[in-house]
Amino acid sequence: MPTITHRPTNAESKRWQAKIRRKGFPSQTQSFATKADAEAWARKIEAEYDKGHTIDQRDARELILGDALRRYLREVTPLHKGAATESYRIKQLLKHPICQYSLANLTRTAVTAYRDHRVKSVSGSTARKEMQIMALVVDHACRDWGVYLAENPLRKVRLPKENKSRERRLNPGEESRLLIECQAARAPYLLHAVIVAIETGMRQSEMLGLTWERIDFNKRVARLPETKNGEGRAVPLTHRACAALQAMRNVRLYAWTQHCTEGPFSWVDATVIRHAFMRARDKAGMRDLRFHDLRHEATSRLFEKGLNTMEVASITGHKTLSMLRRYSHLSMDHLLAKLD
């Protein structure tokens, strides 16, 4: 039975207190202006307890989505492999008004409005990934922070469609123009990073995490103990890739006082290298080229050299053949040469 008590206080508007205690459920207390309101609230909670579940949503009402994102960014994101990318996306999310909702007030309607507004300014893939991150944060709050929600509204709203897979390759003459601008860039590592990307097909994160002890120049192989798909792999190095990596031993960034002793690019921040690449590619007249397109270029070249799908997968680390299929677009000149 609920306990209803009259408590004379300075706050004349809330003098009646209802308290509910039941074994197996958390105690709940709420104050009301009238006894009738207190009794009505108590009957509602008791009825819901009778159904066998707790509906104390105080934490969900008090926890703002923006605060949940910040806590997740501080406590959980650093534990993830893609921490840098996830951190960037969360910081972008925090700029949006949806972060002002409490979790209890984050309805399907609010999420749908966010989705429809967001796809007007960013790609469907970007909006999709942001919604997936928000869904993970809400799930984590319910699972690990003790926040109660009847449902995660972000799991009930249709996600935007993924963008069509990019098929950007280097056209004749573009590689030389790009490398000229990379060599002229203020970033002394950029030329070597671009060459390694084109020659090996490694992801940018894999290149930045590469250490000297994992590179065997005699056997011409770089060993990646842990990659995006959760598995390690060995990447064969061409003579050109080896030369570029060796050249990094003598590179010194003007703002740093130590050589890159841990790894070729371990001292380079992902955001810094991305912006340096963007400046170089713009000067080369290739504004639509992205650093990740170099991985597509490298993978396509492997197919053009005659390697089969399994051989290419072992080098690039693609886990499924369906993921690799979109990288196997051979140049028309190469196909014509085979047909002649």
Backbone hydrogen bonds, N-H to C=O, Kabsch-Sander energy under -0.5 kcal/mol:
donor,donor_aa,acceptor,acceptor_aa,energy
3,T,19,K,-3.0
4,I,2,P,-0.6
5,T,3,T,-0.5
5,T,17,Q,-2.6
7,R,5,T,-0.6
7,R,15,R,-3.4
12,E,10,N,-1.4
14,K,11,A,-1.5
15,R,32,F,-0.5
16,W,32,F,-2.7
17,Q,5,T,-2.7
17,Q,15,R,-0.5
18,A,30,Q,-3.1
19,K,3,T,-2.3
20,I,28,Q,-2.7
25,F,22,R,-2.1
28,Q,20,I,-1.9
30,Q,18,A,-2.3
32,F,16,W,-3.5
38,A,34,T,-1.7
39,E,35,K,-2.5
40,A,36,A,-2.3
41,W,37,D,-2.3
42,A,38,A,-2.2
43,R,39,E,-2.5
44,K,40,A,-2.0
45,I,41,W,-2.3
46,E,42,A,-2.6
47,A,43,R,-2.3
48,E,44,K,-1.9
49,Y,45,I,-2.3
50,D,46,E,-2.2
51,K,47,A,-0.9
52,G,49,Y,-1.7
53,H,48,E,-1.2
57,Q,55,I,-1.0
61,R,57,Q,-2.3
62,E,58,R,-1.9
63,L,59,D,-2.4
64,I,62,E,-0.7
65,L,101,Y,-3.3
66,G,99,C,-2.3
68,A,64,I,-2.3
69,L,65,L,-2.6
70,R,66,G,-2.1
71,R,67,D,-2.4
72,Y,68,A,-2.5
73,L,69,L,-2.6
74,R,70,R,-1.8
75,E,71,R,-2.8
76,V,72,Y,-2.2
77,T,72,Y,-2.4
79,L,76,V,-2.0
80,H,77,T,-2.3
83,A,80,H,-1.0
83,A,81,K,-0.6
86,E,82,G,-2.6
87,S,83,A,-2.7
88,Y,84,A,-2.0
89,R,85,T,-2.3
90,I,86,E,-2.4
91,K,87,S,-2.1
92,Q,88,Y,-1.7
93,L,89,R,-2.3
94,L,90,I,-2.1
95,K,92,Q,-1.2
96,H,93,L,-2.4
99,C,96,H,-1.9
100,Q,97,P,-2.2
101,Y,98,I,-1.5
103,L,60,A,-0.6
103,L,63,L,-2.3
104,A,60,A,-2.2
105,N,102,S,-0.6
106,L,102,S,-0.6
106,L,103,L,-0.7
107,T,105,N,-1.6
111,V,107,T,-2.1
112,T,108,R,-2.7
113,A,109,T,-2.2
114,Y,110,A,-1.9
115,R,111,V,-2.5
116,D,112,T,-2.6
117,H,113,A,-2.0
118,R,114,Y,-2.8
119,V,115,R,-2.1
120,K,117,H,-0.9
121,S,118,R,-1.8
122,V,118,R,-1.9
127,A,123,S,-2.3
128,R,124,G,-2.3
129,K,125,S,-2.3
130,E,126,T,-2.1
131,M,127,A,-2.2
132,Q,128,R,-2.0
133,I,129,K,-2.0
134,M,130,E,-2.3
135,A,131,M,-2.3
136,L,132,Q,-2.1
137,V,133,I,-2.3
138,V,134,M,-2.4
139,D,135,A,-2.5
140,H,136,L,-2.6
141,A,137,V,-2.4
142,C,138,V,-2.1
143,R,139,D,-2.6
144,D,140,H,-3.3
145,W,140,H,-0.9
145,W,141,A,-0.9
147,V,141,A,-2.0
149,L,147,V,-0.5
155,R,152,N,-2.1
156,K,153,P,-1.1
174,E,171,N,-2.3
175,E,171,N,-0.6
177,R,173,G,-1.6
178,L,174,E,-2.8
179,L,175,E,-2.6
180,I,176,S,-1.9
181,E,177,R,-1.8
182,C,178,L,-2.2
183,Q,179,L,-2.3
184,A,180,I,-1.5
185,A,181,E,-0.6
185,A,182,C,-0.6
190,L,187,A,-1.2
191,L,182,C,-0.5
193,A,189,Y,-2.3
194,V,190,L,-2.4
195,I,191,L,-2.0
196,V,192,H,-2.3
197,A,193,A,-2.1
198,I,194,V,-2.3
199,E,195,I,-2.4
200,T,196,V,-2.1
201,G,197,A,-2.0
207,M,203,R,-2.1
208,L,204,Q,-2.5
209,G,205,S,-1.5
210,L,207,M,-1.1
212,W,262,E,-1.8
214,R,211,T,-1.3
215,I,212,W,-1.8
216,D,214,R,-0.6
216,D,221,V,-2.9
217,F,215,I,-0.8
220,R,216,D,-1.1
221,V,216,D,-1.9
222,A,235,V,-2.6
223,R,214,R,-2.7
224,L,222,A,-0.5
224,L,233,R,-3.2
227,T,231,E,-0.5
230,G,227,T,-1.8
233,R,224,L,-2.3
235,V,222,A,-3.4
237,L,220,R,-2.4
242,C,238,T,-2.5
243,A,239,H,-2.2
244,A,240,R,-1.9
245,L,241,A,-2.3
246,Q,242,C,-2.7
247,A,243,A,-2.0
248,M,244,A,-0.8
248,M,245,L,-0.6
249,R,246,Q,-1.6
250,N,247,A,-1.3
251,V,248,M,-0.8
256,W,253,L,-2.2
260,C,251,V,-0.6
261,T,259,H,-2.1
268,V,265,F,-2.0
273,I,269,D,-2.4
274,R,270,A,-1.9
275,H,271,T,-2.1
276,A,272,V,-2.3
277,F,273,I,-2.3
278,M,274,R,-2.2
279,R,275,H,-2.0
280,A,276,A,-1.9
281,R,277,F,-2.9
282,D,278,M,-1.9
283,K,279,R,-1.9
284,A,280,A,-1.5
285,G,282,D,-1.3
286,M,281,R,-3.0
289,L,286,M,-1.8
293,D,290,R,-1.0
294,L,290,R,-0.5
294,L,291,F,-1.6
295,R,292,H,-1.0
296,H,292,H,-1.2
297,E,293,D,-2.4
298,A,294,L,-2.5
299,T,295,R,-2.4
300,S,296,H,-2.3
301,R,297,E,-2.1
302,L,298,A,-1.5
303,F,299,T,-1.6
304,E,300,S,-2.0
305,K,301,R,-1.4
306,G,303,F,-1.7
307,L,302,L,-1.7
312,V,308,N,-2.4
313,A,309,T,-2.5
314,S,310,M,-1.9
315,I,311,E,-1.1
315,I,312,V,-0.6
316,T,312,V,-2.9
317,G,313,A,-2.4
324,L,320,T,-1.3
325,R,321,L,-1.6
326,R,322,S,-0.6
327,Y,324,L,-1.7
328,S,325,R,-1.4
330,L,328,S,-1.0
335,L,331,S,-1.9
336,L,332,M,-2.6
337,A,333,D,-2.0
338,K,334,H,-1.4
339,L,335,L,-1.5
340,D,336,L,-2.1
